Amino acid sequence: MSLKFAYLHDKRMPAHFLITILELAEHYQIKPQHLIRGSQLFLEDLAYPGAQVAPINVLIILKKLKRELAEQPQLAMELGQRIATGHGHVLFDLWRYAPDLHSALTAWARVQKGFETLIQFNVERHQGKLYIRLTESASLSTQQRMVFEIVLSACRLLLKEQLGAQTWIQIELPWSQPGQDFHYPVYLGEHVRFNAPRCAIVMSDEVMYQPFKEASTLRFAQAKRSASQVSHPPQLLQAHLRRLFRKNLGQAWSLDYTANYLGMSPATLKRRLKQDGTNFKLLVDEVRGQEALHLMDLNQWNNSQLASTMAFADVHSFRRAFKRWTGSVPSAFRCGS
């Protein structure tokens, strides 16, 4: 039986996020009408309870805002803090009133498929550390860095408020340190690792069950109930595929096999991914490349272990794919780590 999926042009992202973007624009003397012009959005439509917007519109408006305020390098992280401190959406109530981080992450995972946020959280505990890794729900293209900075800034602020200002938090960023990076310590703290193999929040795993300062049993139960009562649309096709590929690294995913798994024809799958601005090969490569870098750094695995885990025929095939993903061979990456 064929599954139903949503796409970037479907309205399935909380309007709360877009409203906060428009409020920040007003702070910088940019009229909201200017940003939404041509998007088929109307300000009065955003005021309805439970209003949702198309993710593609949010990405377009973010791009416009960044272009208008190119001289503000802290823009994305400032937006993240505004989103985190704002009220009005169940997703943030889940973080605010959860008993602890474990409960917050578990609750978020249960509703994440219904509310599109452009980002997936991948949680892993390893050698005494907790990794909350950020990966895309959709191909973000040139907006990836901005979206990552928004989410990292919001999450770090929420975690500091709930766990205490002295809690050790390291932010890992998969891009080079900019020449003027004065805004990173302000919004992301002193422990920032550039050129990292992943985008992640790293903490001691001891914080998983540390009580949250704003924990409220009744309000948390209310937030979970509100989330479960929302009429969830079908999940984003790209998000579903990324979860599927990441969860089953040992499976060699071909277009035909994946289309059959989803209950659609290969031509339909190709067409629908094209509608979202990506293609099957690019999607598989993005996920496999991200996982290879993460596993190589986390576990210190050699090429043979990685090739075996990721269902490559041999080490040579893995090395060739790694060079396609990163532009360098695995040994060069290890030397630079």
N, C-alpha and C positions, 0 to 999 in steps of 0.2 A: 504494500500500500504506500502510495506516495505521501511524503511528509510535506507540510506547509511551512514556508519560510517567509521572512520579511527581508526588505532590502533598504538601502540607505535613503531612498526617497520616500519610504513609508513613515508615517508619524508614530514613533514609538520611543522617543526620548523625552524625559520630563522637561516641560517648559521652564521649570525652576532654573535650570542651567542657563538657558538663553536669556531669561529675565535678568540674571546676575551679570551676564555679559553686557547687556544693554545699560544696566545701572552703572557699571564701570565706565562705559563709553560716555555717559552723561557727566560723570565725575571729571572727565577730560574734555568737557565741552563739545562732545560729538553727539549729535541728535540721533536717537534710536531710529527715526524714520529714514535717516541717511543710510544706516547699516542694513536695514531690511528691505530697502528698495530693490525691486526686481526679484525678490525671493518668494512672492505669493504669500507672504506672511502679513498678518495685520495685528497691531498692538492689542486691540480689544479681544482678539481670540486667545491671547496668552493669559488673560485674567481669569478664565474659567477654572474651577477646581479640577485637578487631574488633567489639565491640558497637556498635550504632547506635541512635539514637533519632529520633523524629519531630521535625522542625523546629518544628512548632506547639507541642510541649511545652516546648522550650527557650525560645521566646518567652513562653509563659505563666509559666514559672518565673522568667525575668528580670523580668517585670512584677511578680510577687509580691515578689521580692527588693528591687526598687526601692521598692516601697510600704513594705516593712518597714524599710528603711534610708533613708528620704526625707531624713534629716538628713546624709547622706554624699554630697555632690555629686561626689566623686572616685570613686565606686563603680565605674562602668563602666571607667574608665581603670586603676584598681587591678586589676580583673579581667583586663583586657587584658595587663597585665604578668605576672600569674600564669600566663596561658595561654602567653605567649611563653617564659617561663623553665621551664615544666614540660616533662617528657619523656613519651614514650609514644605519640606518633603520627607516622606517616610524613610528614604535611604539614609538620611543623616540622623534621624531619630534612632535608627538601629544602632549606629555607632555611639550616639550620645548616651543612651540609656541601657546599653548592654551591661551585664555583670562584669565582663572582662573581654580581652581581645579575642580569645578563642570563640566566645559566643557571638561577638560582633562579626567576625569573619565567616562563621558558619551561617549566620542569618543572612549576611550579604550574598553568599554563594547561592542560597536558595531562591533569592529574588532577582539575581543578576540576569537571568535569562529573560525575564519579563521587562526589565527596565534597561534600555540601552544606554550605556555610559561611554562607549567607544573603547573601553579598557577592560581587560580581564585581570583578575588577581590570581596568581599562582603561588600557593603557600607551601613552604618546605622547611623542615627542621633538619639541621646538619651540623654535627660536632658542636653542639651547644649554642648554635646561632639560629635565628629565625629569619628566613628570607621571604619577603612579600614581593614577588616579582611581577612587574607590570608588562603585559603584552597587549597588542591591539586586538580589538574585536573586529576591526575592519582595516583595510589598507588606508593609512592616514597620509601617505605621501609626504609632502613638504610640511604638513601640519603635525607630524608625529612628535617632534621635539616640544612644540608648544603644548600639545595635549598632555604629554608626559609631565611637563613642568607644572601644569595646572593641578594634576592629580597628586603628584608628589608633595607639593606645597600644602594642599588641603589635608592630605593624610598625616603629614608630619605635625601640623598644627593640632589636629584632633588628638593624635597620640600624645603629644606633649601636655595637652590640657587634661587628658584622662589619666596618664601615668605619672605625671610630674615633670617639672622642667629639667630635673637632673638625669632623667632616663637617657641612656646612651642610644643614639640613633645614627646610623650611617646611611647616607644616600649614595647609591651607585648610578652613574650616568654613562651611557654608551657613546658619548661624544667627547671631543677634545676640550680641554680647558680654554675658555675664551680669554682674550687679552685683558679685558676688563670684566672681572668676575666678582666685583664687590657685592653684587646683589645676592649671590648664592649663599654666603654665610648668613645674611639677614633672614632669608626665607627657608633655607634648607639646613642651616646649622654649620658648625665648623668641620664636621666629618663628612666631606664630600669626596668621592673617588671618581675621577674622570677616566675616560678610555676603558671603562669597565666592560666585561663581557655580557652585561645585562643591565636593564633598568630595574632597580630594586630598592626597597627599604630593608635594612639589615639591623637586627636587634638581638640581644640575648634572648634565648628561648624561655628564660625564666619569667618574662613579662606576659606570657600567654595567659596565665591565670591570676595575674595581679589585678585586684579589684579596681574597676574604673571609678573615678571620683564622682561622676554624675549618675552612677548606676541606680536604676529604679525598676524594680520587678514589675510593677503595674504598667509603667510607661513603655517598658520594653515589650511586654506582652501585647499592649495596645498597638505598638508599631508593627509587630509581627502580624497581628490580626489584620491591620489595615493593608499591609503588603499582600497578604493572601487573598484579600477581597478585591484587589484591583483586577480588572479584566485584562489579563496578559495577552498581547498579540503574539503571533508566531515569532520565534526567535530569529535573529539575523542569520542568514545563510552563512556568511563568512565566519561569524562567531562560532556557529555550530561546527563548521569544518575545522577551524583552528583548534577547538577543544578536542575534536575527534583525532586529528593528526598528532597532537601533543600527547594524548593519552595512549596512543597506539603507535609509538615510534618504531616498533619492530615490524610493522606492516608496511609493505611496499604499495603505496597508494597511487594507482593509475587513474586516469580520467574515467575509463570505462568501468573499472571496479567501483570507484566512488559513486558514480552516477547510478549504477545498479544498486548499491548499498542504500542510496537515498530514495530509490524508487522513481527515478527519472531517466530520460535518455541523455547520452553524452552531449548531444547538440543543445539540449535544454540547459544543462549545467553550464556549458560554455557561454551560452547567451546570457544567463542570469548573472554569472560572475562578471561578464563584460559590462552589464548594466551598472554594476557597482564599481567599475573602474579598475578591475583586476582580471587575472586569468588563473587557470588551475595550476600551471607550472610555477608561476610566481608565488602563489599562496603556499604551495607545498615547500618551496625553497625557503620562504620567509620563516616558516615554523621550524623546519629541520635545521636551518642555519642558526637560529636563536638557541635551539636546544643543544646543538653541538658545542657552541661557545660556552653555554651554561654548564654542561656536564664536564667539559674539559677543565674548566676552572674550578668547579666545585669538588670534583672527585679526583682530579689529576689523572684522568684516564689517558691511556696511550691510543694511538690510531687504531690498533687492532680491537681494543675494547669498544671504542666508539663505533667502528664499522659493524661490529657484531650486534651491538644494541640497536643500531639504526637500520638494520636489515640491508646493508650493502653487501654485494657479492664478494668483495675483497677489499683490502686496504687501499689498493690503487684507486678503486672507484670512489672510496671515501675522500681520499686526498684531492682527487679531481673535483669532486662536488664542493669540498671545503674552499678550494681556490675560487670556484664560481661564486660562492656565498660571500666571501670576505675579501677576495683579491690577493690573498696570500696563502702559503702552505701552512699546515698546522704547526710545524716547528718554529716558524717565524712568529706565530701568535704566542706560542709558549715562551719564547725568548723575551717578548715584549710585555708579558704579564707581570 
